[in-house]
């Protein structure tokens, strides 16, 4: 009690009470829990993804084809696998990675379609590609999908729409 009296002579009570209140509020607000809600948006640089809940897609962009390939047609899901339209050496191609998650339906065919707008409205890039999920979903595995642009030059697309359904 003597310490409080000596403190009172050193610091007036009018100043001590607001400091104590501010200190208590600071401790309470610091100790309060904080909730953070995260959102995942899949629209980057003119690329829009319309993807069913069992998959996520990642843009790999455009590249020149250095190795011609025949179309794989329909494929069964396999980790690290590639599904491709017919590609021609020297043509540009567009590719994307698709990752499967636990929400995908087992033994179900899904179609991956890319439409693009190079200045005259949206048209389908190459042909749609189909992949069938296995009976047991291997969540977290990824496949690459490759679409030939059909030429060795093209206008930069104003937008891409990736659909997986």
C-alpha positions in Angstrom: 0.0 0.0 0.0 2.9 2.3 0.7 4.1 1.8 -2.9 0.8 2.9 -4.3 0.9 6.1 -2.1 4.4 6.8 -3.2 3.4 6.2 -6.9 0.4 8.6 -6.4 2.8 11.4 -5.4 4.9 10.6 -8.4 2.0 10.2 -10.9 -1.4 11.8 -10.4 -4.4 9.5 -10.2 -6.0 11.3 -13.1 -3.2 10.0 -15.4 -2.8 6.6 -13.8 -6.4 5.4 -14.4 -6.5 6.1 -18.2 -3.1 4.4 -18.6 -4.4 1.3 -16.7 -7.6 1.3 -18.8 -5.6 1.6 -22.1 -3.3 -1.2 -21.0 -6.1 -3.5 -20.1 -7.8 -2.9 -23.5 -4.6 -3.5 -25.3 -4.1 -6.8 -23.6 -7.7 -7.9 -24.3 -7.6 -6.9 -27.9 -4.2 -8.6 -28.4 -5.5 -11.8 -26.9 -8.7 -11.9 -29.0 -8.8 -14.6 -31.7 -8.4 -13.6 -35.3 -10.3 -15.4 -38.1 -9.0 -15.3 -41.6 -11.1 -16.5 -44.5 -9.2 -17.4 -47.7 -10.7 -17.3 -51.2 -9.2 -18.9 -54.2 -9.8 -17.0 -57.4 -8.8 -18.6 -60.7 -8.7 -15.7 -63.1 -5.3 -14.4 -64.0 -4.3 -12.1 -66.9 -7.4 -12.7 -69.0 -7.6 -16.5 -68.2 -10.9 -17.6 -66.7 -11.3 -21.1 -65.3 -14.7 -22.7 -65.3 -13.8 -25.8 -63.4 -16.0 -28.3 -61.6 -15.2 -28.8 -57.9 -13.1 -31.9 -58.4 -10.2 -30.2 -60.1 -8.0 -27.1 -60.2 -6.2 -25.8 -63.3 -2.9 -23.9 -63.7 -2.0 -22.0 -66.8 1.3 -23.1 -68.4 1.0 -20.6 -71.2 2.0 -20.8 -74.9 5.1 -22.3 -76.3 6.4 -23.4 -79.7 6.0 -27.1 -80.4 9.4 -28.7 -80.7 8.2 -32.3 -81.0 5.2 -33.3 -83.1 2.6 -35.6 -81.4 -0.5 -37.4 -82.4 -3.7 -36.8 -80.5 -4.1 -39.0 -77.5 -7.9 -38.9 -77.8 -9.5 -40.1 -74.6 -7.2 -41.0 -71.7 -7.5 -42.4 -68.2 -6.2 -40.3 -65.4 -2.5 -40.9 -64.6 -0.2 -38.9 -62.4 2.3 -37.0 -64.6 0.4 -38.0 -67.8 -0.2 -35.9 -70.8 -3.3 -35.6 -72.9 -2.8 -33.8 -76.2 -4.4 -32.7 -79.4 -2.3 -33.4 -82.6 0.7 -31.0 -82.4 2.8 -29.9 -85.4 6.5 -29.0 -85.2 6.8 -25.2 -85.3 3.2 -24.5 -84.4 2.3 -22.8 -81.1 0.7 -24.8 -78.4 -1.1 -23.9 -75.2 -0.8 -26.2 -72.1 -2.2 -26.3 -68.6 -1.8 -28.5 -65.6 -4.9 -30.0 -64.1 -4.8 -31.4 -60.5 -7.5 -33.8 -59.2 -8.9 -33.6 -55.7 -11.1 -35.8 -53.6 -14.3 -34.2 -54.9 -13.9 -35.6 -58.4 -16.4 -38.4 -59.2 -14.8 -41.8 -59.7 -14.9 -43.6 -63.1 -16.3 -40.5 -64.8 -15.2 -38.9 -68.1 -14.4 -35.1 -67.9 -13.8 -32.9 -70.9 -11.2 -30.1 -70.9 -12.0 -27.4 -73.4 -10.1 -24.2 -74.2 -11.8 -21.3 -76.0 -9.9 -18.2 -76.8 -10.5 -14.8 -78.2 -7.9 -13.5 -80.6 -10.0 -10.5 -81.7 -12.9 -12.0 -83.5 -14.8 -13.6 -80.6 -14.4 -16.8 -78.7 -13.6 -20.0 -80.6 -12.5 -23.4 -79.5 -8.7 -24.0 -79.5 -7.9 -27.3 -81.1 -10.4 -30.0 -80.0 -11.7 -30.7 -76.5 -9.8 -33.4 -74.6 -11.4 -36.1 -72.4 -10.0 -37.8 -69.4 -11.7 -40.5 -67.3 -11.1 -40.6 -63.6 -10.1 -44.0 -62.0 -12.3 -45.9 -59.7 -10.3 -44.6 -56.7 -9.5 -40.9 -56.9 -5.7 -40.2 -56.6 -6.2 -36.7 -55.0 -3.3 -34.3 -55.5 -2.0 -35.8 -58.7 -1.6 -33.7 -61.9 -1.9 -34.2 -65.6 -0.9 -31.9 -68.4 -3.3 -31.0 -71.3 -1.8 -29.6 -74.5 -3.8 -27.8 -77.3 -2.3 -27.0 -80.7 -3.1 -23.5 -81.9 -3.1 -24.6 -85.5 -0.4 -22.2 -86.7 3.1 -20.8 -86.3 1.7 -17.3 -85.7 -1.4 -16.0 -83.9 -2.7 -12.8 -82.4 -2.2 -12.6 -78.7 -5.5 -13.7 -77.1 -7.6 -11.1 -75.4 -8.9 -13.9 -73.2 -8.9 -17.6 -72.6 -11.7 -19.6 -71.1 -10.7 -23.0 -69.6 -13.7 -25.3 -69.0 -13.5 -28.7 -67.2 -16.9 -30.4 -66.9 
